[in-house]
Amino acid sequence: FRYTAVLGDSELAVFKQQLERYRAMGFSDYKIKVSGNLNRDKEKLEAVLATGISPNRIRLDANNLWKQSTEAIQHLKQLNETFHAVEEPIAASDYTGMSDIARSSNVRIVLDESFSRLEHFENLQPLPGSWILNLRVSKMGGLLRSLAIVDRARDARVPVIVGAQVGETSLLTRAALTIASQSRGLLVGQEGA
């Protein structure tokens, strides 16, 4: 598996220093926290792309930044689609708006806050190839519930990221290794403590 390096919304100089440290450690997958400031977001994305990282190894994390799908679509299109997915671009559980973003921007949508239990698979039907699930053991309610979601994701052919809570202990990261192991063939990213 590949661990994902998470790059926060720091000033560009700090962002580049952190990027260089991650590159020196051999990271090739990146999640970039976006701010909504187009110039700032472009600079961060361009800095990562300048290192030779494939756009297919870059995803953005918007943390429910935009109020409307149209705002998100406009911002993402101005970034020239040089990434493969965006996490939670608008309000959690606005599946209609996120479907619009996926269709209009030609990127996958990572569901984090919007997906925490098996029943949420019902919301993925309109665009089955547009979703990636961010599974976090603590958010899913434990190891067994997480494994049940992996099984259903496999049946539905929905890729997964094994995520991590900010500041989680190594115990949760260790439990997440079990989820990652069971996610072979679906796993597109992994985070950890």
Steps between C-alpha positions, in 0.01 A plus 500: 500500500595865471457744782362837400682814607259768619595857415314764699399851408829664597671801348674399176854500644398272787293286262803449272726409793253238617463371144878462468518306828227265379674457163830421676320228696368351174134598511329490162134552600376837622187649651498879481275705725346777292407845626259626235748772404560419133853641475612333822349165401657520152843574649478199731381269225768624260770450767404133537473445124841664448660215697386255231214351700227364275164680517353152560679494837361836617170562670361815653324529835249783511345419840150615394643833386247612241134578568376407151612244245528776239766677710698178534472422128624846403798483739598145402481572127729801545756265656516329156404155633856404590390261777284190511259557789363755743388415851177642641479814279159613632273433797514144632236269354410731210526207258311681225740794509803271518367301202475828307862579589619155391319528166604859427859484621586148388653414839407243759345606827647365823226450756620546856245665729233397249561128540508318832271197477374231262174682431693777329569273202146584385615855427770387256267361234463799265871504409658173618842572346536845654561415864788407728426414862721631778482229767617585850462230764385748765246666269355171380441376854779249529685229318209265423280775357792624292557150362131471408528825303810368321306188400213708363743735324660200332159381377418852375852552357544823694863588579602587855750708689588383848504830681614618841366736762717805565719411796390137515716259695697214357228263628249633248764504228579136580130408475488683168770269363245218526254706297767579242597135475137403433468780243743353246392593151289789635762696693600828334656672802585462865563743782629431850620642827 
